[in-house]
Amino acid sequence: MALRGLRCCIPFVLRQHNSPRLAVLFAAVKLNCFTCRIEARRYLLSEDVVRLEDFQKKKLAVAQQVSGSKGHIFNALNQKIRTNQLILKDELKLLLLLCQSPEDMVMARNAIYRYHEENCNMAFGEFRFGPVFMRLCYELGLADLALTTLTDQRLKGFFPDCTSFNLAIDLLFSKGHLEGALKLIWEMKAQGVAFNKDTFTLAFATCYKLNTPKSYQICLALLEEGQTKVSFIPRHAYCIAVAFALKQDDVERAQAIYSQIMNTDSRLCQNLRVLLLAMAGSMKDAVSVLTTALLSDSLVFVKKPDFCQEVIDVLRERSEDGPLRVQVEHLVKQLQQAGQVNPQRLDHLLYHTPTGKRKLLSFLKEGNRRTSSRRTLRPLLSE
């Protein structure tokens, strides 16, 4: 789990430096991060996107190196705000990285107002504060603050990146503030912020969770727009769109969307395929998919395909008065005995947090790095 390693390394840092300021920050990190994990559990963004662990390490490094107390720094910037003085980029960066509470975040937003007044025409490539502010909101669970800040017209242009919006949408989604998440999606379009693959997944999931005819039309419109503009729509987003179409009993549209998925070998795709075939009345094809999964000749240590009980129930219901009822019942019994039927709902697969790759790749690189010369066997010079 993210931050597990950080939880272990922070006490070591404190023992080495014995700083009261670091001790206070550690208490805030321990309270805020792990409370956030419980209250705002992520469903859709991987740790590679949220990057809370790296963010916390950076906050600790800044707290260790900064000269003067946090209170002194905050008071100095508050004085600048009151007297309408210019706030420098490094001052705002430092302020954000020292934030530990909701009260600190209110102060930080006031500083952002002042900074943005002077730098609303920032040059391309300039440091972007949006993701930093939103990671603080994510850490502290401040969903409402994230929403009001991103939709504040006084800060229009301060959040030109999709990462800031994605973090806020995911935070709102995980807390059940679906209307707020949808509002941010429209705000992105209004401000001309381009969608990336995570945005499409978040948008479709928000619409699916709302589950209304209006949200269904919004989902279809976003899907069509993304395809027209040759945007990269990930498989996960397509799967959510298929499930939404089935939930709205639009089987024909679900078939059309499913046909656009390039690789359907995933567990989620296979479940959707059986559900789609059952709802379309293609019982023979559904039985064929399940039979293939049962007779799979995969290696012993490779898990065989399994199916949600919810999907199996729909299949049994649709075959109840048909000629394949006995065959379906026998097949389901065999799948249950083989452990290929699980009690999870389909929504559990749809909201599954993707596994990040950044840490794995980093580990592999570290593991493959040579420390000595193959020719002389002497240690290599450090870079």
C-alpha positions in Angstrom: 0.0 0.0 0.0 1.2 3.5 -0.8 2.8 5.3 2.1 3.5 2.1 4.0 7.2 2.5 3.4 7.0 6.2 4.3 5.3 5.3 7.6 8.4 3.3 8.5 11.0 5.8 7.3 9.6 8.9 9.0 10.4 7.8 12.6 14.0 7.1 11.4 14.3 10.7 10.1 13.0 12.0 13.3 15.5 10.1 15.4 18.3 11.3 13.2 17.3 15.0 13.4 15.3 15.2 16.6 13.4 18.3 15.4 10.2 19.4 17.0 9.0 20.8 13.7 9.4 17.5 12.0 7.7 15.7 14.9 4.6 18.0 14.4 4.7 17.3 10.7 5.0 13.5 11.2 1.9 13.6 13.4 0.0 15.5 10.7 1.2 13.1 8.0 0.2 10.1 10.1 -3.2 11.5 10.9 -4.1 13.0 7.5 -2.8 10.4 5.1 -4.2 7.3 6.8 -7.5 9.0 7.7 -7.7 9.9 4.0 -7.1 6.3 3.1 -10.1 5.3 5.1 -12.5 8.1 4.4 -11.6 8.7 0.7 -10.7 5.3 -0.6 -9.6 5.5 -4.2 -11.4 3.5 -6.8 -10.1 4.7 -10.2 -6.7 6.4 -10.1 -3.5 4.4 -9.5 -0.8 5.5 -7.1 1.3 6.5 -10.2 -1.2 9.3 -10.8 -2.0 10.4 -7.3 1.6 10.1 -6.1 0.8 10.7 -2.4 3.9 8.8 -1.3 6.3 11.0 -3.3 4.4 14.1 -2.3 4.7 13.2 1.4 8.5 12.6 1.1 8.9 16.0 -0.6 7.0 17.7 2.3 9.2 16.0 4.8 12.4 17.1 2.9 11.1 20.7 2.8 10.2 20.7 6.5 13.7 19.4 7.3 15.5 22.0 5.2 13.4 25.2 5.8 14.9 27.8 8.1 12.5 29.4 10.6 9.2 28.1 12.0 6.1 27.4 10.1 4.2 30.1 12.0 6.8 32.7 11.1 6.6 31.9 7.4 2.8 31.9 7.4 2.6 35.2 9.2 5.0 36.8 6.8 3.0 35.7 3.8 -0.3 36.7 5.5 1.2 40.2 6.0 2.0 40.3 2.3 -1.6 39.4 1.5 -3.0 42.1 3.8 -0.7 44.8 2.3 -1.3 43.6 -1.3 2.4 42.8 -1.9 3.8 40.6 -4.6 4.1 36.9 -3.6 7.0 35.1 -5.3 6.8 31.7 -6.8 9.2 30.1 -4.3 7.3 31.6 -1.4 4.0 30.0 -2.6 5.7 26.7 -3.2 7.1 26.7 0.3 3.7 27.7 1.8 1.9 24.8 0.0 4.4 22.2 1.1 4.1 23.3 4.7 0.3 23.0 4.8 -0.9 20.4 7.4 -4.5 21.3 8.2 -7.7 22.7 6.6 -6.9 26.1 8.2 -3.6 26.1 6.4 -5.3 25.4 3.1 -7.6 28.4 3.5 -4.5 30.5 4.0 -2.9 28.9 1.0 -5.8 29.6 -1.3 -5.8 33.3 -0.2 -2.1 33.4 -1.2 -3.0 31.7 -4.6 -5.6 34.5 -5.2 -2.8 37.1 -4.7 -0.3 35.2 -6.8 -2.7 34.7 -9.6 -3.6 38.3 -9.8 0.1 39.1 -10.7 0.8 36.0 -12.8 -2.4 35.2 -14.7 -0.4 35.4 -18.0 2.3 32.9 -16.9 4.5 31.6 -19.7 4.3 28.1 -21.1 6.4 25.6 -19.0 6.1 27.6 -15.8 5.7 25.6 -12.6 2.1 24.5 -12.1 0.7 24.7 -8.6 -2.6 23.0 -9.4 -1.5 19.4 -8.8 0.3 20.4 -5.6 -2.8 22.1 -4.2 -5.1 19.2 -5.2 -2.8 16.6 -3.7 -3.1 18.5 -0.4 -6.9 18.5 -0.8 -6.7 14.7 -1.5 -4.5 14.1 1.5 -6.7 16.1 3.8 -10.0 14.9 2.3 -11.1 18.4 1.4 -13.4 17.6 -1.5 -15.6 20.7 -1.1 -12.5 23.0 -1.1 -11.2 21.3 -4.3 -14.6 21.8 -6.0 -15.0 25.4 -5.1 -11.4 26.3 -5.9 -11.5 24.7 -9.4 -14.8 26.4 -10.2 -13.8 29.8 -8.8 -13.8 32.2 -11.8 -11.2 34.4 -10.0 -8.8 31.5 -10.5 -9.6 30.7 -14.1 -6.4 29.7 -15.9 -4.6 28.7 -12.7 -5.4 25.1 -13.2 -4.7 24.5 -16.9 -3.8 20.8 -16.5 -6.0 17.8 -16.5 -4.1 16.3 -13.5 -5.6 18.8 -11.1 -9.1 18.1 -12.3 -8.6 14.4 -12.3 -7.4 14.4 -8.7 -10.4 16.5 -7.6 -12.9 14.4 -9.6 -11.6 11.2 -8.1 -11.7 12.7 -4.6 -15.3 13.8 -5.1 -16.2 10.4 -6.7 -14.8 8.4 -3.8 -16.7 10.5 -1.3 -20.0 10.1 -3.2 -20.2 13.8 -4.4 -21.2 12.7 -7.9 -22.9 16.0 -8.9 -19.8 17.9 -7.9 -17.6 15.5 -10.0 -19.8 16.0 -13.0 -19.7 19.7 -12.5 -15.9 19.6 -12.7 -16.1 17.6 -15.9 -18.2 20.4 -17.5 -15.8 23.0 -16.0 -12.9 21.2 -17.8 -14.7 21.5 -21.1 -15.6 25.2 -20.4 -12.0 26.1 -19.7 -10.7 24.1 -22.6 -8.7 21.6 -20.5 -8.0 18.5 -22.6 -9.2 15.1 -21.4 -6.7 12.4 -20.9 -7.3 8.6 -20.5 -7.9 9.0 -16.7 -10.4 11.8 -17.3 -12.5 9.5 -19.6 -12.5 6.7 -17.0 -13.5 9.1 -14.2 -16.2 10.8 -16.4 -17.8 7.5 -17.5 -17.7 6.1 -13.9 -19.3 9.2 -12.5 -22.1 9.0 -15.1 -22.5 5.2 -14.4 -22.8 5.8 -10.7 -25.4 8.5 -11.2 -27.3 6.0 -13.4 -29.9 8.4 -14.9 -31.1 8.8 -18.5 -29.4 12.2 -18.5 -26.0 10.9 -17.3 -26.3 8.0 -19.8 -26.6 10.5 -22.7 -23.7 12.5 -21.3 -21.6 9.4 -21.2 -22.5 8.5 -24.8 -21.8 12.1 -25.9 -18.4 12.1 -24.3 -17.6 8.8 -25.8 -18.5 10.0 -29.3 -16.6 13.2 -28.8 -13.5 11.4 -27.7 -13.6 9.0 -30.7 -14.2 11.9 -33.1 -11.2 13.8 -31.8 -9.0 10.7 -31.9 -8.5 10.8 -28.1 -7.1 7.8 -26.4 -10.0 6.1 -24.5 -8.7 3.3 -22.3 -10.2 -0.2 -22.1 -11.4 0.5 -18.6 -13.5 3.4 -19.8 -15.0 1.4 -22.6 -15.9 -1.4 -20.1 -17.7 1.1 -17.9 -19.6 2.4 -21.0 -20.7 -1.1 -21.9 -21.9 -1.8 -18.4 -23.8 1.4 -18.3 -25.5 0.6 -21.6 -26.5 -2.8 -20.2 -27.8 -1.2 -17.0 -29.9 1.1 -19.2 -31.2 -1.9 -21.2 -29.5 -0.6 -24.4 -28.1 -3.9 -25.5 -27.6 -2.9 -29.1 -25.4 0.1 -28.0 -23.6 -2.1 -25.5 -22.7 -4.5 -28.3 -21.4 -1.6 -30.5 -19.2 -0.3 -27.7 -17.9 -3.7 -26.8 -16.9 -4.3 -30.4 -14.5 -1.4 -30.2 -12.4 -2.9 -27.4 -9.2 -4.1 -29.0 -8.1 -6.6 -26.3 -10.9 -8.4 -24.4 -8.8 -10.9 -22.5 -9.2 -9.2 -19.2 -11.4 -10.6 -16.4 -13.7 -7.6 -16.6 -14.2 -8.0 -20.4 -15.0 -11.7 -20.1 -17.7 -11.0 -17.5 -19.1 -8.2 -19.6 -19.1 -10.5 -22.6 -21.1 -13.2 -20.9 -23.6 -10.6 -19.5 -23.9 -9.0 -22.9 -24.6 -12.3 -24.6 -27.1 -13.4 -22.0 -29.0 -10.1 -22.2 -28.9 -10.3 -26.1 -30.4 -13.8 -26.0 -27.3 -15.4 -27.5 -27.4 -18.3 -24.9 -25.3 -20.7 -27.0 -22.5 -18.2 -27.3 -22.6 -17.4 -23.6 -22.4 -21.1 -22.8 -19.5 -21.5 -25.2 -17.6 -18.7 -23.4 -18.1 -20.4 -20.0 -17.3 -23.8 -21.3 -14.0 -22.5 -22.8 -13.2 -20.9 -19.4 -13.9 -24.2 -17.6 -11.8 -26.3 -19.9 -9.0 -23.7 -19.9 -5.6 -25.5 -20.1 -3.6 -22.7 -18.4 -0.7 -23.5 -16.2 -1.3 -24.5 -12.6 0.0 -21.3 -11.1 -2.1 -19.1 -13.5 -5.6 -18.4 -12.2 -8.4 -19.6 -14.5 -11.0 -17.1 -15.6 -13.8 -16.6 -13.1 -17.2 -14.9 -13.2 -19.2 -12.8 -10.9 -22.2 -14.4 -9.2 -24.3 -11.5 -10.5 -23.4 -12.4 -14.1 -24.1 -16.0 -13.5 -27.5 -15.2 -12.0 -28.5 -13.2 -15.1 -27.5 -16.1 -17.4 -29.5 -18.6 -15.3 -32.5 -16.3 -15.3 -32.4 -15.7 -19.1 -32.1 -19.5 -19.8 -34.8 -20.5 -17.3 -37.5 -21.2 -19.8 -35.3 -22.1 -22.7 -33.9 -25.3 -24.2 -30.4 -24.7 -22.6 -31.6 -24.5 -19.0 -30.3 -27.9 -18.0 -27.0 -27.4 -19.7 -26.6 -24.0 -18.1 -27.3 -25.4 -14.6 -24.8 -28.2 -15.1 -22.2 -25.8 -16.4 -22.7 -23.4 -13.5 -22.3 -26.2 -11.0 -19.0 -27.3 -12.6 -17.8 -23.7 -12.5 -18.7 -23.4 -8.8 -16.9 -26.6 -8.0 -13.8 -25.4 -9.9 -13.9 -22.1 -7.9 -14.6 -20.1 -11.0 -17.6 -18.3 -9.6 -17.0 -15.5 -7.1 -19.4 -13.5 -4.9 -18.2 -10.1 -6.1 -20.5 -7.7 -7.9 -19.6 -6.4 -11.3 -19.3 -2.9 -9.9 -16.3 -4.2 -7.8 -14.5 -5.0 -11.1 -15.5 -1.7 -12.6 -14.2 0.4 -9.7 -11.0 -1.6 -9.2 -8.0 0.6 -8.7 -5.5 -0.1 -11.4 -2.1 -1.3 -10.4 0.7 1.2 -10.9 3.8 0.3 -12.8 6.2 3.1 -11.8 7.4 1.4 -8.6 7.8 -2.0 -10.2 9.9 -0.6 -13.1 12.0 1.4 -10.6 12.6 -1.8 -8.6 13.6 -3.8 -11.7 16.0 -1.0 -12.7 17.6 -1.0 -9.3 17.8 -4.8 -9.4 19.5 -4.9 -12.8 22.0 -2.1 -12.0 25.6 -3.4 -11.9 27.8 -2.2 -9.0 31.1 -3.6 -10.2 33.1 -3.9 -13.5 32.8 -7.1 -15.4 36.3 -6.8 -16.6 38.3 -5.7 -13.5 35.7 -6.7 -10.8 36.3 -3.3 -9.2 33.4 -1.2 -7.8 32.0 1.2 -10.4 32.2 5.0 -9.7 29.0 6.5 -8.5 27.2 8.7 -10.9 
